[in-house]
Amino acid sequence: MDEMLGNCIVCHQDNVPMSDEHVIPKAIGGCYHVFNVCDDCNSKRFGAYVDPLLTDHPLIQLIRWQKKLKGHNGSYPHPFSKPDGSSDGSKYGVSDKSGVLEPFLYPQIKIDRDNKGQLTQLELQIDINEVDKADDIINKRLEREGIDFTHIKYNKTITKAAMSPTLHYHWEMDLHDFNLDLLKMAYEFTCDSIKDYEDDEIARHIADILYHHDPTKLGELNMSNHKLDKTIDSIFGDYIDFSSDDRHYLLLLCKDSKMICIVRLFNSICTGFVMSEKEDIGFFKSRILINDIAKHACENLSMEELITRISGPAEVSFEFDRKRYKGGLNLKHIPRSQENFWHDEKGEVVLFDEAGIPVANVAQYAEKLHEQRKAGGVAAGYFTTYYFPTERVYVLLYAKNELIPIVSFASRGKLTKF
């Protein structure tokens, strides 16, 4: 297979070997790939210094264990394996048997000696499931003490005791450093979504931060304190079901005249970054990546594409231009729904110019309109998009075979959340 060469969005070297880069790490269920990062930046920087800040973080390891998310080595972490202490002072480990945690007692030996230094008593504390190993454990310890166990006369007493300790764990969780990996996700997603974004001034700054993998330089890019969960819910809550914690989201949108990217993982970690001071992508061109962990699938959609996906069959209606209409019909009494007007073989209403020559059907015409000529909103579970033509267009009334000028037309579809 030929090696793929290209331009790296991180080190900005040209004609270098490119890699298959997981934007969201595989260890947390990521399945979104890009091919604009070189091999060196992927493995020697992201793989070695950036991704581990997130995937090895205690909070993420707890979530990975809960969801049994395996990394590249085919295993998931076991953060409960080594308790820091116990209520009875004994040393315990914890095994993970198909998701069930079972504590076990590590062998512990206590030796008593007389005033001449001679062994008088040896006490072995051992887990009941390890009793068959007791003699071997004692022999090894006595060998280290220089004692031949086979020449010792002794009395053996076995005592069984039920133990119900409380195991203690201590994790230090700095939530700042792993934001560097979230910035990496936001940057790669933005580069994949916006043509030539890597040439933006802030993009260059982000690439430098990632190249030197330094979390202390995140500075004003980080929007952690901006209540972004509420921002997401207010903008996208009518279109996306955010109830599942088996999804990751990358959302690229415009806020306060800045382009920002919000990263939301497991429905519990949410932060955002300023990606550009000058790019206004507009509502319909906002991009949403939905990474479904359980289904191991991802969708990368514009807002317009998302609405199309979740909308039922569209109902089109028209607002007539009474000032330009010169006919004798009473426009107030003419139904405005699509079935009353001439349409093509696809069932789409056709728009005409004033000479009666077809211009395009409504779907084709709507697609060509600039975003500033569109407006949309949700009400009562329906999404309605209003389109405002840039030229004089008409619909042809079936019943009278008459052209009627329009001011606008609207497409209304019932929503089912993604």
C-alpha positions as CSV (number, residue, x, y, z in Angstrom):
1,M,0.0,0.0,0.0
2,D,1.4,3.4,-1.0
3,E,2.2,5.8,1.8
4,M,-0.1,8.8,1.9
5,L,1.7,12.1,2.0
6,G,0.1,15.5,2.9
7,N,0.3,18.7,4.9
8,C,0.1,18.4,8.7
9,I,-2.3,20.7,10.5
10,V,-0.1,20.6,13.7
11,C,3.5,20.9,12.6
12,H,2.6,22.5,9.2
13,Q,5.2,20.4,7.4
14,D,4.4,19.7,3.8
15,N,4.6,16.4,1.9
16,V,5.0,14.2,5.1
17,P,3.6,10.8,5.9
18,M,0.0,11.2,7.2
19,S,-1.7,9.0,9.8
20,D,-5.1,7.6,10.6
21,E,-5.9,9.9,13.6
22,H,-8.6,9.2,16.1
23,V,-10.0,12.6,16.9
24,I,-11.8,11.2,20.0
25,P,-9.4,8.6,21.5
26,K,-10.4,5.0,20.9
27,A,-9.9,4.3,24.6
28,I,-13.1,6.3,25.3
29,G,-15.1,4.9,22.4
30,G,-14.1,7.3,19.7
31,C,-14.7,6.2,16.1
32,Y,-14.2,9.6,14.2
33,H,-11.1,9.6,12.1
34,V,-9.2,12.3,10.2
35,F,-6.2,12.1,7.9
36,N,-4.7,15.6,8.3
37,V,-2.1,14.8,11.1
38,C,1.3,13.5,10.3
39,D,2.7,10.2,11.7
40,D,5.1,12.0,14.0
41,C,2.6,14.4,15.5
42,N,0.1,11.5,16.0
43,S,2.4,9.1,17.7
44,K,5.2,11.1,19.3
45,R,3.1,14.0,20.5
46,F,-0.6,13.2,20.7
47,G,-0.2,9.5,21.5
48,A,2.6,10.0,24.0
49,Y,1.8,13.3,25.7
50,V,-1.7,14.6,24.9
51,D,-4.2,11.7,24.8
52,P,-2.9,10.1,28.0
53,L,-3.8,13.3,29.9
54,L,-7.4,12.3,29.3
55,T,-7.4,8.5,29.0
56,D,-5.2,8.0,32.1
57,H,-7.1,10.5,34.2
58,P,-8.7,8.8,37.3
59,L,-12.1,10.2,36.4
60,I,-11.9,8.8,32.8
61,Q,-10.5,5.5,34.0
62,L,-13.5,5.1,36.3
63,I,-15.9,5.8,33.4
64,R,-13.9,3.5,31.1
65,W,-14.1,0.7,33.7
66,Q,-17.8,1.2,34.2
67,K,-18.4,1.1,30.4
68,K,-15.7,-1.5,29.7
69,L,-14.1,0.7,27.1
70,K,-11.0,-1.0,25.8
71,G,-7.9,0.8,24.5
72,H,-5.5,-0.2,21.8
73,N,-4.0,-2.9,24.0
74,G,-7.4,-4.6,24.1
75,S,-8.0,-4.1,27.8
76,Y,-9.8,-1.5,30.0
77,P,-8.4,0.0,33.3
78,H,-9.2,-1.4,36.7
79,P,-9.0,1.6,39.0
80,F,-10.1,-0.4,42.1
81,S,-7.4,-3.0,42.0
82,K,-5.2,-1.4,44.6
83,P,-6.9,0.2,47.6
84,D,-4.9,2.8,49.5
85,G,-5.9,1.3,52.8
86,S,-8.5,-0.6,54.8
87,S,-10.4,-0.1,58.0
88,D,-8.7,-3.1,59.7
89,G,-5.2,-2.3,58.7
90,S,-4.8,-5.4,56.5
91,K,-3.6,-5.2,52.9
92,Y,-6.2,-6.0,50.2
93,G,-6.4,-6.2,46.5
94,V,-9.6,-6.2,44.4
95,S,-10.2,-8.5,41.4
96,D,-12.5,-7.7,38.5
97,K,-14.5,-10.8,37.5
98,S,-16.7,-9.9,34.6
99,G,-17.5,-6.5,36.1
100,V,-18.0,-7.8,39.6
101,L,-15.5,-6.5,42.2
102,E,-14.2,-9.1,44.7
103,P,-11.8,-8.1,47.4
104,F,-9.0,-10.5,48.4
105,L,-6.5,-10.5,51.2
106,Y,-2.8,-10.3,50.4
107,P,-0.7,-12.8,52.4
108,Q,0.9,-11.2,55.5
109,I,3.4,-12.8,57.8
110,K,4.1,-11.8,61.4
111,I,7.2,-13.4,63.2
112,D,7.8,-13.4,66.9
113,R,11.2,-14.2,68.5
114,D,12.5,-14.7,72.0
115,N,15.2,-12.7,73.7
116,K,17.9,-14.9,72.0
117,G,16.4,-14.1,68.6
118,Q,15.0,-17.6,68.1
119,L,11.7,-18.0,66.2
120,T,8.9,-18.7,68.7
121,Q,5.8,-18.0,66.5
122,L,4.9,-17.4,62.9
123,E,1.5,-16.1,62.0
124,L,0.3,-16.1,58.4
125,Q,-2.8,-14.2,57.4
126,I,-4.1,-15.4,54.1
127,D,-7.2,-15.2,51.9
128,I,-9.3,-18.4,52.3
129,N,-9.1,-18.9,48.5
130,E,-5.3,-19.1,48.8
131,V,-5.0,-21.6,51.7
132,D,-3.4,-24.2,49.5
133,K,-0.4,-21.9,48.9
134,A,0.2,-21.3,52.6
135,D,3.1,-23.8,53.1
136,D,4.9,-22.5,50.0
137,I,4.6,-18.9,51.3
138,I,5.9,-19.9,54.8
139,N,8.8,-21.9,53.3
140,K,9.9,-18.9,51.1
141,R,9.8,-16.5,54.1
142,L,11.8,-18.9,56.4
143,E,14.4,-19.5,53.6
144,R,15.0,-15.7,53.6
145,E,15.4,-15.9,57.4
146,G,17.9,-18.8,57.0
147,I,15.7,-21.3,58.7
148,D,15.2,-24.9,57.5
149,F,11.5,-25.5,57.8
150,T,11.8,-29.3,57.5
151,H,13.7,-29.5,60.8
152,I,11.3,-27.5,62.9
153,K,8.8,-29.1,65.3
154,Y,5.7,-26.9,65.5
155,N,2.0,-26.9,66.3
156,K,-0.2,-25.5,63.6
157,T,-3.5,-23.7,64.4
158,I,-5.9,-22.6,61.7
159,T,-8.4,-19.9,62.5
160,K,-11.0,-18.8,60.0
161,A,-12.5,-15.4,60.4
162,A,-15.0,-13.4,58.4
163,M,-13.6,-10.0,57.6
164,S,-15.7,-7.1,56.4
165,P,-13.3,-4.2,55.9
166,T,-14.0,-0.8,54.4
167,L,-11.5,-0.2,51.6
168,H,-10.2,3.3,51.1
169,Y,-9.3,5.0,47.8
170,H,-7.8,8.4,47.2
171,W,-7.7,9.9,43.7
172,E,-6.3,13.4,43.0
173,M,-8.3,14.8,40.0
174,D,-6.9,17.9,38.3
175,L,-9.5,18.7,35.7
176,H,-7.3,21.3,33.9
177,D,-4.6,19.3,32.1
178,F,-6.9,16.9,30.2
179,N,-8.5,20.0,28.6
180,L,-5.4,19.9,26.3
181,D,-6.8,16.7,24.7
182,L,-10.3,18.3,24.4
183,L,-8.6,21.2,22.6
184,K,-7.0,18.7,20.2
185,M,-10.4,17.2,19.5
186,A,-11.9,20.7,18.9
187,Y,-9.0,21.7,16.6
188,E,-9.1,18.6,14.4
189,F,-12.8,18.8,14.1
190,T,-12.7,22.4,13.1
191,C,-10.0,21.8,10.5
192,D,-12.0,19.0,9.1
193,S,-15.1,21.2,8.9
194,I,-13.8,24.6,7.8
195,K,-11.7,24.8,4.6
196,D,-8.3,26.3,5.2
197,Y,-9.1,26.9,8.9
198,E,-5.5,26.0,9.9
199,D,-4.4,29.3,8.4
200,D,-6.5,31.3,10.9
201,E,-4.5,33.3,13.5
202,I,-6.0,31.5,16.5
203,A,-5.7,28.2,14.7
204,R,-1.9,28.8,14.4
205,H,-1.8,29.5,18.1
206,I,-3.7,26.3,18.9
207,A,-1.4,24.2,16.7
208,D,1.6,25.6,18.6
209,I,0.0,24.7,21.9
210,L,-0.6,21.2,20.7
211,Y,2.8,20.8,19.1
212,H,4.5,21.6,22.4
213,H,1.8,19.8,24.4
214,D,1.6,22.5,27.1
215,P,-1.7,22.7,29.0
216,T,-0.6,25.9,30.8
217,K,-0.9,27.8,27.5
218,L,-4.7,27.2,27.1
219,G,-5.3,30.7,28.5
220,E,-8.3,32.6,27.1
221,L,-9.1,29.9,24.6
222,N,-10.8,27.8,27.3
223,M,-14.4,28.6,27.9
224,S,-14.9,26.2,30.9
225,N,-16.7,28.8,33.0
226,H,-19.3,29.8,30.4
227,K,-22.1,27.4,31.4
228,L,-21.8,25.6,28.0
229,D,-24.2,22.8,29.0
230,K,-27.0,25.4,29.0
231,T,-25.8,26.8,25.7
232,I,-26.0,23.4,24.1
233,D,-29.4,22.6,25.5
234,S,-30.8,26.0,24.5
235,I,-29.5,25.8,20.9
236,F,-29.7,22.1,20.1
237,G,-32.1,20.7,22.7
238,D,-35.1,20.7,20.3
239,Y,-33.1,18.6,17.8
240,I,-30.9,16.2,19.8
241,D,-31.7,13.8,22.7
242,F,-29.0,14.5,25.2
243,S,-30.2,12.0,27.8
244,S,-27.7,9.2,27.0
245,D,-24.2,9.1,28.6
246,D,-23.1,6.8,25.8
247,R,-22.4,9.6,23.4
248,H,-19.7,12.2,22.7
249,Y,-20.4,15.5,21.0
250,L,-18.4,18.0,19.1
251,L,-20.3,21.1,18.2
252,L,-19.0,23.9,16.1
253,L,-21.1,27.1,16.2
254,C,-21.0,30.9,16.4
255,K,-21.5,32.6,19.8
256,D,-20.9,36.3,20.6
257,S,-19.5,36.9,17.1
258,K,-16.8,34.2,17.7
259,M,-16.5,30.7,16.3
260,I,-16.4,28.2,19.2
261,C,-16.2,24.5,19.5
262,I,-17.8,22.7,22.4
263,V,-16.7,19.2,23.4
264,R,-19.1,17.2,25.5
265,L,-18.0,13.7,26.7
266,F,-20.2,11.0,28.5
267,N,-22.8,13.7,29.1
268,S,-20.7,14.8,32.2
269,I,-17.6,16.6,30.9
270,C,-18.2,19.7,28.9
271,T,-15.9,22.5,27.8
272,G,-15.4,24.8,24.8
273,F,-12.8,26.8,23.1
274,V,-12.6,30.0,21.0
275,M,-11.5,28.8,17.6
276,S,-11.7,32.1,15.6
277,E,-12.4,35.7,16.2
278,K,-13.7,36.3,12.7
279,E,-15.4,33.3,11.3
280,D,-19.2,33.4,11.4
281,I,-20.5,30.0,10.2
282,G,-24.2,30.8,10.9
283,F,-26.9,28.7,12.4
284,F,-27.6,26.4,9.5
285,K,-23.9,25.8,8.8
286,S,-23.2,24.9,12.5
287,R,-21.7,21.4,12.6
288,I,-22.5,18.6,15.0
289,L,-20.5,15.4,15.4
290,I,-22.4,12.7,17.4
291,N,-20.2,9.8,18.4
292,D,-22.3,6.9,19.7
293,I,-20.2,4.6,21.9
294,A,-22.7,1.8,22.2
295,K,-23.3,1.6,18.4
296,H,-19.6,2.4,17.6
297,A,-20.8,4.9,15.0
298,C,-20.5,8.6,14.4
299,E,-22.5,11.2,12.4
300,N,-21.0,14.5,11.2
301,L,-23.8,16.8,10.2
302,S,-24.5,20.5,9.5
303,M,-27.4,21.9,11.3
304,E,-29.3,21.9,8.1
305,E,-28.6,18.3,7.5
306,L,-29.5,17.4,11.0
307,I,-32.9,19.1,10.7
308,T,-33.5,17.3,7.4
309,R,-32.7,14.0,9.1
310,I,-35.1,14.4,12.0
311,S,-37.9,16.2,10.2
312,G,-41.0,14.3,8.9
313,P,-42.4,15.0,5.4
314,A,-42.3,18.7,4.7
315,E,-45.4,20.7,4.2
316,V,-44.8,23.7,2.0
317,S,-46.9,26.8,2.1
318,F,-46.7,30.2,0.4
319,E,-47.1,33.9,1.3
320,F,-48.6,35.7,-1.7
321,D,-47.4,39.1,-2.8
322,R,-50.6,41.1,-3.0
323,K,-49.0,44.3,-4.1
324,R,-47.6,42.7,-7.3
325,Y,-50.7,40.6,-8.1
326,K,-52.7,42.1,-10.9
327,G,-55.3,39.3,-11.4
328,G,-58.9,39.2,-10.3
329,L,-58.7,36.5,-7.6
330,N,-59.3,37.2,-3.9
331,L,-56.0,35.9,-2.5
332,K,-57.3,35.8,1.0
333,H,-59.5,32.8,0.1
334,I,-56.9,30.8,-1.8
335,P,-55.4,27.9,0.2
336,R,-51.7,28.4,0.5
337,S,-50.6,24.7,0.9
338,Q,-48.5,22.9,-1.7
339,E,-51.2,20.6,-3.2
340,N,-53.0,23.6,-4.8
341,F,-50.0,24.5,-7.1
342,W,-48.4,23.0,-10.1
343,H,-45.6,20.5,-9.2
344,D,-43.0,18.3,-10.9
345,E,-42.9,14.5,-11.1
346,K,-41.2,14.4,-7.7
347,G,-44.1,16.2,-6.1
348,E,-42.1,19.4,-5.5
349,V,-43.9,22.7,-6.3
350,V,-42.3,24.5,-9.2
351,L,-41.5,28.2,-9.1
352,F,-41.8,30.3,-12.3
353,D,-40.6,33.7,-13.5
354,E,-43.1,36.3,-14.6
355,A,-43.1,35.0,-18.2
356,G,-44.3,31.6,-16.9
357,I,-40.9,29.9,-17.5
358,P,-39.9,27.4,-14.7
359,V,-37.1,28.6,-12.5
360,A,-36.6,25.6,-10.2
361,N,-38.7,23.5,-7.7
362,V,-38.9,24.8,-4.2
363,A,-36.2,22.3,-2.9
364,Q,-33.7,23.3,-5.5
365,Y,-34.4,27.0,-5.1
366,A,-34.1,26.8,-1.2
367,E,-30.8,25.1,-1.5
368,K,-29.3,27.9,-3.6
369,L,-30.5,30.7,-1.3
370,H,-27.9,32.4,0.8
371,E,-28.3,31.7,4.5
372,Q,-29.3,35.3,5.2
373,R,-32.4,34.7,3.1
374,K,-33.5,31.9,5.5
375,A,-35.0,31.9,8.9
376,G,-36.1,29.0,11.1
377,G,-37.6,28.1,14.4
378,V,-39.2,25.4,16.5
379,A,-42.7,25.5,17.9
380,A,-45.0,22.7,19.2
381,G,-42.6,20.0,17.9
382,Y,-42.4,21.4,14.4
383,F,-39.5,23.1,12.7
384,T,-40.4,25.7,10.2
385,T,-37.9,27.3,7.7
386,Y,-38.9,30.5,5.9
387,Y,-37.3,31.3,2.6
388,F,-37.2,34.7,1.1
389,P,-36.6,34.8,-2.7
390,T,-34.0,37.2,-4.1
391,E,-36.0,37.6,-7.4
392,R,-39.6,37.8,-8.5
393,V,-41.0,34.2,-8.5
394,Y,-44.5,32.8,-8.9
395,V,-46.5,29.7,-8.3
396,L,-49.0,28.4,-10.8
397,L,-52.5,27.9,-9.3
398,Y,-54.0,24.6,-10.5
399,A,-57.6,25.5,-10.4
400,K,-57.3,28.7,-12.5
401,N,-54.0,28.1,-14.3
402,E,-52.9,31.5,-13.1
403,L,-49.5,32.7,-11.9
404,I,-49.4,34.2,-8.4
405,P,-46.4,36.2,-7.1
406,I,-45.0,35.2,-3.7
407,V,-43.1,37.0,-1.0
408,S,-41.8,33.9,0.7
409,F,-42.5,30.2,1.2
410,A,-42.2,28.0,4.3
411,S,-41.3,24.4,4.8
412,R,-42.8,22.8,8.0
413,G,-41.8,19.4,9.3
414,K,-42.5,17.5,12.6
415,L,-39.3,16.8,14.6
416,T,-38.1,13.6,16.1
417,K,-35.0,14.2,18.2
418,F,-31.8,12.6,17.0
